[in-house]
Amino acid sequence: MPQPQQLLPNLTFLDLRPPVADAAREVAASLSAARPTLDPKYFYDERGSSLFDAITRTPEYYPTRTEAALLREHAAGMAAQLGDDLVIAEPGAGGCEKVRILLDQWRPYGYMPLEISRECLLDASRALAGEYPSVRFDAVCADYSQALDFPADLPGYPTDVPRLVFFPGSTIGNFEPAARADFLAGLRRLAGDDGYLLIGADLQKDPARLNAAYNDSAGHTAAFNLNALEHLNARLECGFDVSAFEHRAFYNETLGRIEMHLECKKAHSIRIDGHTIELAPGSRIHTENSYKFTVETFTRELSDAGFAPLSSWVDDEGLFSIHLAKAV
C-alpha cells in the first residue's frame, strides 16, 4: 500500500486511484454493452468538479442549497445526538463544502475526505486543514469501491474513535436498487460497529421541477455530462468527438428516477483498451441515474442495510431529506 504524504502538520494525503489500465478495461466493457453506459465517476476530473459546483449554484438545481440550509438549521441537534469525539469520513467529498457547516459547529477529532479527483481533493483539504488547525485531516484519493473498506487500514489511525460516515447530496440515488443496497451495506462497514451515518436523499416531486433541475438554462449540466467524454479522452486517449454527442436528461416516472444520457448524433467510433467500439446515430450512452425517494422508503433501505434510523429532517417544501442513523 502507498504511504501517506504529510502535506501540513494536520494533513496527510494518500493516492489510491486504480491504474489507468484498470480504468480502460472497465470503460471498454461498459461501452461495449448492448446498452452502453459510463460510471458517473468519470464526470469528475478537475473541470468536471468545477462544472458540478456551477450546477449547484443554478436557480433550477434545488438539492444543494436545500440540504445546506437543513444542515445549518439542525447541526447543533445532530451534534447533541453524536457528541464531539468522532471522525467524519466523507466518500465522494468533492470540494468539501458541506462539511464546513458541520466543522463550524462541531469540533470532531478528524475528517477523512475520500475523492477520486486528485486536484479537487488537494485544494479542498489544504484549505480546510488551514482553517481548522485542531482537526486531523487525512485526504484519500480513491473511488467508492476502494473507499468503503479502506480507512481502518490508515497507518496510525485510532480505532477507538467513533466514525460518522457523511454522504450528503443526492448521490445515493445514482445507484440501481440492488447496487444501492450493496453500497449502503458498504457504508455500514465504513461506519464500523459503533459508528453513524448522516446521509442526504432527494425526494419525489413534480416531474417538471426535476426535469428543470437537470436541464439548467445556463447549460452547466449539459457541459458536465459531456465532460465525461473529455475526461476519458485526456485520461485514456479514447478519441471521442465530443461535438458528435448531445446531453439528454429526463424524469422516468415508471422507475422514479432522472436519467442522463449522451446521444450520438452521427456514426462514431472510438478505440480503447485495444478494442474499436462503434456507436450508431441515435444511440445513447447512459451516464447517470438519480432515483427519488420518500422518507419512509429510504428509512426502510437504511434499516435493511444494518442501520437503526435515529432522526430525519425535511425542508418546508418537502424537496429534500437528511437522515441520521446508527450502525447496529
C-alpha positions as CSV (number, residue, x, y, z in Angstrom):
1,M,0.0,0.0,0.0
2,P,1.3,3.5,-0.8
3,Q,2.3,5.5,2.3
4,P,0.5,8.8,3.2
5,Q,2.3,12.1,2.4
6,Q,2.5,14.7,5.2
7,L,1.4,17.9,3.5
8,L,0.7,20.0,6.6
9,P,1.1,19.4,10.3
10,N,-2.5,18.2,10.5
11,L,-2.9,16.9,6.9
12,T,-1.9,13.7,5.2
13,F,-2.6,12.7,1.6
14,L,-2.8,9.2,0.2
15,D,-3.3,8.4,-3.5
16,L,-5.1,5.1,-4.1
17,R,-6.5,5.7,-7.6
18,P,-6.6,2.5,-9.7
19,P,-4.1,2.1,-12.6
20,V,-5.1,3.5,-15.9
21,A,-5.2,0.0,-17.4
22,D,-7.9,-1.0,-15.0
23,A,-10.0,2.1,-15.9
24,A,-9.5,1.3,-19.7
25,R,-10.8,-2.2,-19.3
26,E,-13.8,-1.0,-17.2
27,V,-14.7,1.7,-19.7
28,A,-14.3,-0.7,-22.7
29,A,-16.6,-3.2,-21.2
30,S,-19.3,-0.7,-20.3
31,L,-19.3,1.0,-23.7
32,S,-19.4,-2.4,-25.5
33,A,-22.6,-3.5,-23.7
34,A,-25.8,-3.8,-25.6
35,R,-26.9,-0.6,-23.8
36,P,-23.7,1.4,-23.4
37,T,-23.1,3.0,-20.0
38,L,-20.4,5.1,-18.2
39,D,-19.9,5.1,-14.5
40,P,-20.7,8.6,-13.1
41,K,-17.3,8.8,-11.5
42,Y,-15.9,9.7,-15.0
43,F,-17.6,13.1,-14.7
44,Y,-15.1,14.1,-12.2
45,D,-11.8,15.5,-13.2
46,E,-10.8,19.0,-12.3
47,R,-13.1,20.6,-14.9
48,G,-15.9,18.2,-14.0
49,S,-15.7,19.1,-10.3
50,S,-15.8,22.8,-11.3
51,L,-18.8,22.3,-13.5
52,F,-20.7,20.4,-10.8
53,D,-20.0,23.3,-8.4
54,A,-21.5,25.6,-11.1
55,I,-24.6,23.3,-11.3
56,T,-25.2,23.6,-7.6
57,R,-25.5,27.3,-7.9
58,T,-28.1,27.4,-10.7
59,P,-31.6,28.5,-9.7
60,E,-33.0,25.3,-11.1
61,Y,-30.9,22.9,-9.0
62,Y,-32.5,22.9,-5.6
63,P,-30.8,19.9,-3.7
64,T,-27.5,21.6,-2.7
65,R,-28.9,24.8,-1.2
66,T,-31.9,23.0,0.4
67,E,-29.6,20.4,2.1
68,A,-27.2,23.1,3.2
69,A,-30.0,25.0,4.8
70,L,-31.1,21.9,6.6
71,L,-27.6,21.2,7.9
72,R,-27.2,24.7,9.2
73,E,-30.5,24.6,10.9
74,H,-30.1,21.2,12.6
75,A,-26.3,20.8,13.0
76,A,-26.5,21.6,16.7
77,G,-29.2,19.0,17.3
78,M,-27.2,16.4,15.3
79,A,-24.2,17.1,17.5
80,A,-26.2,16.6,20.6
81,Q,-27.0,13.0,19.5
82,L,-23.4,12.3,18.3
83,G,-21.0,14.0,20.6
84,D,-17.8,15.7,19.6
85,D,-15.3,12.8,19.8
86,L,-15.7,11.3,16.3
87,V,-14.1,11.1,12.9
88,I,-16.1,12.2,9.9
89,A,-15.5,10.1,6.8
90,E,-16.9,11.5,3.5
91,P,-16.9,9.3,0.4
92,G,-17.1,11.5,-2.7
93,A,-16.2,14.6,-0.8
94,G,-15.8,16.9,-3.9
95,G,-14.9,20.4,-2.8
96,C,-15.8,19.6,0.9
97,E,-18.2,22.5,1.0
98,K,-21.0,20.9,3.1
99,V,-18.7,19.5,5.8
100,R,-17.7,23.1,6.6
101,I,-21.2,23.6,8.0
102,L,-20.5,20.7,10.4
103,L,-16.9,21.8,11.2
104,D,-18.1,25.3,12.1
105,Q,-20.5,23.9,14.7
106,W,-18.7,20.7,15.7
107,R,-15.1,20.0,16.8
108,P,-14.5,16.4,15.7
109,Y,-11.3,14.5,16.2
110,G,-10.7,14.2,12.5
111,Y,-12.0,14.4,9.0
112,M,-11.3,12.0,6.1
113,P,-12.4,13.2,2.7
114,L,-12.4,10.4,0.0
115,E,-12.5,11.7,-3.5
116,I,-11.4,10.5,-7.0
117,S,-10.5,13.9,-8.4
118,R,-6.9,14.5,-7.1
119,E,-6.7,18.2,-7.8
120,C,-10.1,19.0,-6.2
121,L,-9.2,16.9,-3.2
122,L,-5.8,18.5,-2.6
123,D,-7.2,22.0,-3.0
124,A,-10.1,21.5,-0.7
125,S,-8.2,19.5,2.0
126,R,-5.4,22.0,2.2
127,A,-7.8,24.9,2.6
128,L,-9.8,23.1,5.3
129,A,-6.7,22.0,7.2
130,G,-5.5,25.6,7.4
131,E,-8.9,26.8,8.6
132,Y,-9.4,24.1,11.3
133,P,-5.9,23.5,12.7
134,S,-7.2,21.5,15.7
135,V,-8.8,18.8,13.4
136,R,-6.8,16.0,12.0
137,F,-7.2,15.7,8.2
138,D,-6.5,12.5,6.2
139,A,-7.3,13.0,2.5
140,V,-7.6,9.8,0.4
141,C,-7.7,9.9,-3.4
142,A,-9.8,6.8,-4.2
143,D,-13.1,5.7,-5.9
144,Y,-16.1,4.4,-4.0
145,S,-15.2,0.7,-4.3
146,Q,-11.9,1.3,-2.5
147,A,-13.2,3.8,0.0
148,L,-15.7,1.6,1.7
149,D,-13.1,-0.9,3.1
150,F,-10.0,1.3,3.3
151,P,-10.0,3.7,6.2
152,A,-9.4,1.2,9.0
153,D,-6.0,0.5,7.4
154,L,-4.7,4.0,7.7
155,P,-1.3,3.9,9.4
156,G,-1.5,5.2,12.9
157,Y,-5.2,6.0,12.7
158,P,-7.1,5.5,16.0
159,T,-9.6,2.6,16.1
160,D,-11.3,3.7,19.3
161,V,-12.9,7.0,17.9
162,P,-16.4,6.5,16.5
163,R,-16.8,7.2,12.8
164,L,-19.6,9.2,11.2
165,V,-20.0,8.5,7.5
166,F,-21.1,11.7,5.9
167,F,-22.8,11.2,2.5
168,P,-24.6,14.4,1.5
169,G,-26.2,15.3,-1.7
170,S,-28.4,13.1,-3.9
171,T,-25.6,10.7,-4.9
172,I,-27.2,7.7,-3.2
173,G,-29.8,8.0,-5.9
174,N,-27.2,7.3,-8.6
175,F,-27.3,3.6,-7.7
176,E,-29.7,1.0,-9.1
177,P,-31.7,-0.6,-6.3
178,A,-29.6,-3.8,-5.9
179,A,-26.3,-1.8,-6.2
180,R,-27.7,0.8,-3.7
181,A,-28.3,-2.0,-1.2
182,D,-24.7,-3.1,-1.6
183,F,-23.4,0.4,-1.3
184,L,-25.4,1.1,1.8
185,A,-24.0,-2.1,3.3
186,G,-20.6,-0.8,2.4
187,L,-21.3,2.5,4.2
188,R,-22.2,0.3,7.2
189,R,-18.8,-1.4,7.0
190,L,-17.1,2.0,6.8
191,A,-19.0,3.3,9.8
192,G,-17.9,0.4,12.0
193,D,-19.9,-1.2,14.8
194,D,-20.1,1.9,16.9
195,G,-20.4,4.4,14.0
196,Y,-23.1,6.5,12.4
197,L,-24.4,7.6,9.0
198,L,-25.5,11.1,8.0
199,I,-26.9,10.9,4.5
200,G,-28.9,13.0,2.1
201,A,-31.8,11.6,-0.1
202,D,-33.7,13.6,-2.7
203,L,-37.5,13.3,-2.5
204,Q,-40.2,12.6,-5.1
205,K,-41.8,15.8,-6.5
206,D,-43.3,17.4,-9.6
207,P,-41.5,16.0,-12.7
208,A,-41.4,19.5,-14.2
209,R,-39.2,20.6,-11.4
210,L,-37.0,17.6,-11.7
211,N,-36.6,18.0,-15.4
212,A,-35.6,21.6,-15.0
213,A,-33.0,20.8,-12.4
214,Y,-31.2,18.5,-14.8
215,N,-31.5,20.8,-17.8
216,D,-30.5,24.1,-16.4
217,S,-30.8,27.1,-18.7
218,A,-27.1,28.0,-18.3
219,G,-26.1,24.7,-19.8
220,H,-23.9,23.6,-16.9
221,T,-25.4,20.1,-16.6
222,A,-25.0,19.5,-20.4
223,A,-21.4,20.5,-20.2
224,F,-20.9,18.3,-17.1
225,N,-22.4,15.3,-18.9
226,L,-20.2,15.9,-22.0
227,N,-17.2,16.4,-19.8
228,A,-17.1,12.6,-19.1
229,L,-16.0,12.2,-22.7
230,E,-13.4,14.9,-22.5
231,H,-12.1,13.3,-19.3
232,L,-11.8,9.9,-21.0
233,N,-10.1,11.4,-24.0
234,A,-7.5,13.0,-21.7
235,R,-7.0,10.0,-19.4
236,L,-7.4,7.1,-21.9
237,E,-7.0,8.7,-25.3
238,C,-10.3,7.3,-26.5
239,G,-10.7,9.7,-29.4
240,F,-14.3,10.8,-28.7
241,D,-15.5,13.6,-31.0
242,V,-17.4,15.4,-28.2
243,S,-19.3,17.6,-30.7
244,A,-20.9,14.4,-32.0
245,F,-22.9,14.0,-28.8
246,E,-25.8,15.8,-27.1
247,H,-26.9,15.9,-23.5
248,R,-30.3,14.2,-22.7
249,A,-31.9,14.2,-19.3
250,F,-35.5,13.4,-18.3
251,Y,-37.6,12.0,-15.5
252,N,-38.6,8.4,-15.9
253,E,-41.9,8.3,-14.0
254,T,-42.2,4.5,-14.1
255,L,-38.8,3.9,-12.4
256,G,-39.0,7.1,-10.3
257,R,-35.6,8.4,-11.5
258,I,-33.9,11.1,-13.5
259,E,-31.9,9.6,-16.3
260,M,-28.9,11.2,-18.0
261,H,-27.7,10.1,-21.4
262,L,-25.3,11.2,-24.1
263,E,-26.9,10.8,-27.5
264,C,-24.7,10.1,-30.5
265,K,-25.8,12.4,-33.5
266,K,-23.7,10.6,-36.1
267,A,-21.9,7.3,-36.7
268,H,-18.9,7.4,-34.4
269,S,-16.1,5.0,-33.4
270,I,-13.6,5.1,-30.6
271,R,-10.7,2.9,-29.6
272,I,-10.0,1.8,-26.1
273,D,-8.1,-1.0,-24.5
274,G,-7.3,-2.4,-27.9
275,H,-10.9,-2.5,-29.0
276,T,-12.8,-0.4,-31.5
277,I,-16.3,0.5,-30.4
278,E,-18.9,1.6,-33.0
279,L,-21.7,3.9,-32.0
280,A,-24.7,4.3,-34.3
281,P,-26.6,7.6,-34.9
282,G,-29.3,7.9,-32.3
283,S,-27.6,5.5,-29.8
284,R,-27.2,6.7,-26.3
285,I,-24.6,6.2,-23.6
286,H,-26.4,6.1,-20.2
287,T,-24.2,8.2,-17.9
288,E,-26.3,8.6,-14.7
289,N,-29.5,7.8,-12.8
290,S,-30.8,9.8,-9.9
291,Y,-33.6,8.0,-8.0
292,K,-36.0,9.9,-5.9
293,F,-37.4,8.6,-2.6
294,T,-39.9,9.1,0.1
295,V,-38.7,9.4,3.7
296,E,-40.5,6.1,4.5
297,T,-39.0,4.1,1.7
298,F,-35.5,5.4,2.3
299,T,-35.7,4.7,6.0
300,R,-36.5,1.1,5.2
301,E,-33.5,0.9,3.0
302,L,-31.3,2.1,5.8
303,S,-32.8,-0.5,8.2
304,D,-32.2,-3.2,5.6
305,A,-28.5,-2.2,5.4
306,G,-27.8,-2.5,9.1
307,F,-28.6,0.9,10.4
308,A,-31.1,2.0,13.1
309,P,-32.7,5.3,12.0
310,L,-32.4,8.0,14.6
311,S,-33.7,11.2,13.1
312,S,-34.7,12.7,9.7
313,W,-35.1,16.3,8.6
314,V,-37.1,17.6,5.6
315,D,-37.4,21.2,4.4
316,D,-40.7,23.0,4.4
317,E,-41.3,22.4,0.7
318,G,-40.7,18.7,1.0
319,L,-37.9,18.8,-1.6
320,F,-35.0,17.0,0.2
321,S,-34.3,14.9,3.3
322,I,-31.4,14.2,5.6
323,H,-31.2,11.1,7.7
324,L,-29.1,10.2,10.8
325,A,-28.7,6.5,11.6
326,K,-26.6,4.3,13.9
327,A,-24.9,1.1,12.9
328,V,-26.4,-1.9,14.6
